[in-house]
Amino acid sequence: MESKEILELAVKAADSKRAEDIVALDVSKVSYMADYFVIMDANSKRQVQAISEAIVEQAHKTNVEIKRIEGKQTASWILVDLGDVIVHVFQKDQRQFYNLEKLWSQAPMVDVNQWVGA
């Protein structure tokens, strides 16, 4: 599966659990670790967990390898490493604190609106 398809899968799975402010960054030109970072937030630890579980479930269904999952215990920031796509699911305050969008500001944003339901 191509990295753009994995990106779409992650965004749609996150949106299905009402992830908020989903942002995708094309980091392929500025980082060797991935093609895309997906960043989103949620209102509670339970929702952070539900979003990450939905992403993992979709990855399993489509045979996308999950390289690593970090942060499940605390659920204030869960990272799901799908190889070329790295997903960051934050609680709102943690997202503001770490501000990955600013850290990776040289990476262009990817329009994910087509994958986010109304």
Sequence and secondary structure as in RCSB ss.txt:
>XXXX:A:sequence
MESKEILELAVKAADSKRAEDIVALDVSKVSYMADYFVIMDANSKRQVQAISEAIVEQAHKTNVEIKRIEGKQTA
SWILVDLGDVIVHVFQKDQRQFYNLEKLWSQAPMVDVNQWVGA
>XXXX:A:secstr
  HHHHHHHHHHHHHHTT EEEEEEE TTT SS SEEEEEEESSHHHHHHHHHHHHHHHHHTT    EEE TTT 
SEEEEE SSEEEEEEEHHHHHHH HHHHTTTS EE  GGGS  
